[in-house]
C-alpha cells in the first residue's frame, strides 16, 4: 500500500508539472477498501461509484508542494499519515497548502507530526492555514522548535 501511495503521488506531481492528464483505474475486486480509500485521497478528481470517503484530498501543486482540502479527523488520520510519509519519501522539505482545509482534529495533527518525525532529517512547511487551525496547533503544543512541522502565519 505504501508503494502504491508513493507511485500515485509521483504521478500526480508529474501531471501537475507537465500539464498531462493521468487516469488511474482501480478494480475494487483486486484491492482492499482501506487501500482504495488511501489511493483516492491522492487524486484531485475522481469519477465512478465510490463511498462518501475520503474526507480529505491531497494533490500536487508543484514539485514537493501539495494542497490539502476537506476535513482530517480520526476517521482518516491514518490515511493522511500514509500520504504524508509517501510524499516525504522523496523530498527533504514538503510544503502543504491548507487554504481549503476546513478542519484538522487532534488525531489529524498527531498524524501530521508523526509523519514528520518518521524521517528525522525532513521538514513539513504548512502555508495558508486558517486562524482556527493555527490556534488549535498552538494550543496542542505543536508550535515549538522540537516539532519538524512549521506552520506559517
C-alpha positions in Angstrom: 0.0 0.0 0.0 2.9 2.4 0.8 4.4 1.8 -2.6 1.1 2.4 -4.3 0.7 5.8 -2.5 4.2 6.8 -3.4 3.5 5.9 -7.1 0.2 7.8 -7.0 1.9 10.9 -5.6 4.6 10.8 -8.2 2.1 10.5 -11.0 0.1 13.4 -9.6 3.3 15.5 -9.3 4.2 14.6 -12.9 0.7 15.6 -14.1 0.9 18.9 -12.2 4.3 19.9 -13.5 3.8 18.7 -17.1 0.1 19.6 -17.7 -0.5 16.0 -18.6 -3.7 14.2 -17.8 -3.2 11.0 -15.8 -6.1 8.5 -15.5 -5.8 5.9 -12.8 -8.3 3.0 -12.7 -8.6 0.6 -9.8 -10.6 -2.6 -9.9 -12.2 -2.9 -6.4 -12.1 -6.7 -6.5 -8.3 -6.5 -6.6 -7.7 -4.1 -3.7 -9.0 -3.9 -0.1 -11.2 -1.0 0.9 -8.6 0.9 3.1 -6.0 0.8 0.3 -8.5 2.2 -2.2 -9.6 4.9 0.2 -5.9 6.0 0.7 -5.3 6.0 -3.0 -8.4 8.1 -3.6 -7.1 10.7 -1.2 -4.2 11.3 -3.7 -6.5 12.3 -6.6 -7.8 15.8 -7.0 -10.8 14.4 -9.0 -12.5 11.1 -9.4 -15.4 9.6 -11.2 -17.4 6.4 -10.9 -19.0 4.8 -8.0 -17.4 5.5 -4.6 -18.1 5.7 -0.9 -18.6 9.1 0.7 -15.0 9.0 2.0 -12.3 10.2 1.8 -12.9 13.3 3.8 -9.7 15.0 2.6 -7.7 15.2 -0.6 -4.0 15.8 -1.1 -2.8 16.7 -4.5 0.2 18.1 -6.2 0.5 21.8 -6.9 4.2 21.6 -8.0 7.4 20.0 -7.0 7.2 18.9 -3.4 4.1 21.1 -3.0 0.7 19.6 -2.1 -2.7 21.1 -1.5 -4.8 19.6 1.2 -8.5 20.2 1.4 -11.5 18.8 3.2 -11.5 17.5 6.8 -8.8 15.5 8.5 -10.2 13.7 11.5 -9.8 10.5 13.4 -11.5 8.5 10.7 -8.9 9.4 8.0 -5.9 10.3 10.1 -4.1 7.1 9.2 -4.7 7.7 5.5 -3.3 11.3 5.9 -0.3 9.9 7.8 0.4 7.4 5.0 0.0 10.1 2.3 2.5 12.4 4.1 5.0 9.6 4.6 4.8 8.8 0.9 5.4 12.5 0.0 8.3 12.8 2.4 9.9 9.7 1.0 11.5 11.7 -1.8 11.7 15.2 -0.5 13.7 16.9 2.3 11.1 19.6 2.6 7.4 19.1 1.8 5.1 22.2 1.5 1.5 21.8 2.3 -1.2 24.4 1.4 -4.1 24.3 3.9 -6.1 27.1 2.2 -9.1 24.9 1.6 -8.7 22.6 4.6 -11.8 23.1 6.7 -10.7 21.3 9.9 -8.0 19.1 11.3 -8.7 17.5 14.7 -6.2 16.2 17.3 -5.8 12.8 15.6 -5.1 14.6 12.3 -2.5 16.9 14.0 -0.9 13.8 15.6 -0.8 12.0 12.2 1.0 15.1 10.7 3.6 15.3 13.5 4.1 11.5 13.5 4.8 11.5 9.7 7.2 14.4 10.1 9.1 12.6 12.8 9.2 9.4 10.8 12.1 10.7 8.8 14.1 12.9 11.2 16.0 14.9 8.6 12.8 16.1 6.9 10.5 19.0 7.4 6.9 19.9 6.6 6.0 23.5 6.0 2.3 24.4 6.2 1.0 27.6 4.5 -2.4 29.1 4.2 -3.9 27.5 7.4 -6.9 29.4 8.7 -6.9 31.1 12.2 -8.7 28.2 13.9 -6.3 25.6 12.6 -3.3 27.7 13.7 -4.8 28.3 17.1 -5.5 24.6 17.7 -2.0 23.8 16.6 -0.6 26.2 19.2 -3.0 25.1 21.9 -2.0 21.4 21.3 1.6 22.4 22.0 3.0 21.7 18.5 4.2 25.3 17.8 7.8 24.8 19.0 11.2 24.1 17.6 11.1 20.4 18.6 8.4 19.6 16.1 9.6 19.2 12.5 6.4 21.0 11.2 6.4 24.7 10.6 3.0 26.4 10.4 3.4 29.8 8.7 1.2 32.6 9.8 
